[in-house]
Amino acid sequence: MAKKKKTTKKSEKTSMKCNIGTKCKSCEGGGVWFLGFIGAMFYFMSTAVGFWGVVLGILKSIVWPVFLVHGLLKFLGL
């Protein structure tokens, strides 16, 4: 009885690990999200009053997409 040769697809062979100089689909939007985080941090911290306002501004900047989606749904009336 002959042994069957195990074949794997190319996509199964590639790992999800990103190397320098290569592109992978899991890393494509990271720069945009980081710039959004920095922009939100500047916005929320500029409106902050006092130390705890700054801390709250940093926490809000981490979850800024929640505020974006909430505002969009409110604008659409959903």
HUDAWO-V389090 format. One record per residue. N is the residue number from 1. RES is the residue in three letters. SS is DSSP state (H for helix, E for strand, L for the rest). PSI is psi in whole degrees, -180 to 180 (NA if undefined). Layout:
BEGIN
n->N res->RES ss->SS psi->PSI
n->N res->RES ss->SS psi->PSI
END
This chain:
BEGIN
n->1 res->MET ss->L psi->127
n->2 res->ALA ss->L psi->142
n->3 res->LYS ss->L psi->140
n->4 res->LYS ss->L psi->138
n->5 res->LYS ss->L psi->128
n->6 res->LYS ss->L psi->120
n->7 res->THR ss->L psi->142
n->8 res->THR ss->L psi->150
n->9 res->LYS ss->L psi->157
n->10 res->LYS ss->H psi->-38
n->11 res->SER ss->H psi->-29
n->12 res->GLU ss->H psi->-29
n->13 res->LYS ss->H psi->-36
n->14 res->THR ss->L psi->138
n->15 res->SER ss->L psi->164
n->16 res->MET ss->L psi->3
n->17 res->LYS ss->L psi->131
n->18 res->CYS ss->L psi->132
n->19 res->ASN ss->L psi->158
n->20 res->ILE ss->L psi->131
n->21 res->GLY ss->L psi->-1
n->22 res->THR ss->L psi->161
n->23 res->LYS ss->L psi->137
n->24 res->CYS ss->L psi->153
n->25 res->LYS ss->H psi->-23
n->26 res->SER ss->H psi->-11
n->27 res->CYS ss->H psi->6
n->28 res->GLU ss->L psi->-31
n->29 res->GLY ss->L psi->8
n->30 res->GLY ss->H psi->-40
n->31 res->GLY ss->H psi->-40
n->32 res->VAL ss->H psi->-44
n->33 res->TRP ss->H psi->-37
n->34 res->PHE ss->H psi->-43
n->35 res->LEU ss->H psi->-37
n->36 res->GLY ss->H psi->-40
n->37 res->PHE ss->H psi->-46
n->38 res->ILE ss->H psi->-44
n->39 res->GLY ss->H psi->-43
n->40 res->ALA ss->H psi->-37
n->41 res->MET ss->H psi->-44
n->42 res->PHE ss->H psi->-41
n->43 res->TYR ss->H psi->-52
n->44 res->PHE ss->H psi->-33
n->45 res->MET ss->H psi->-27
n->46 res->SER ss->H psi->-26
n->47 res->THR ss->L psi->1
n->48 res->ALA ss->L psi->147
n->49 res->VAL ss->L psi->118
n->50 res->GLY ss->L psi->176
n->51 res->PHE ss->H psi->-47
n->52 res->TRP ss->H psi->-25
n->53 res->GLY ss->H psi->-38
n->54 res->VAL ss->H psi->-43
n->55 res->VAL ss->H psi->-45
n->56 res->LEU ss->H psi->-36
n->57 res->GLY ss->H psi->-39
n->58 res->ILE ss->H psi->-43
n->59 res->LEU ss->H psi->-40
n->60 res->LYS ss->H psi->-36
n->61 res->SER ss->H psi->-24
n->62 res->ILE ss->H psi->-36
n->63 res->VAL ss->L psi->30
n->64 res->TRP ss->H psi->-29
n->65 res->PRO ss->H psi->-28
n->66 res->VAL ss->H psi->-44
n->67 res->PHE ss->H psi->-37
n->68 res->LEU ss->H psi->-48
n->69 res->VAL ss->H psi->-40
n->70 res->HIS ss->H psi->-45
n->71 res->GLY ss->H psi->-38
n->72 res->LEU ss->H psi->-44
n->73 res->LEU ss->H psi->-36
n->74 res->LYS ss->H psi->-40
n->75 res->PHE ss->H psi->-39
n->76 res->LEU ss->H psi->-12
n->77 res->GLY ss->L psi->27
n->78 res->LEU ss->L psi->NA
END
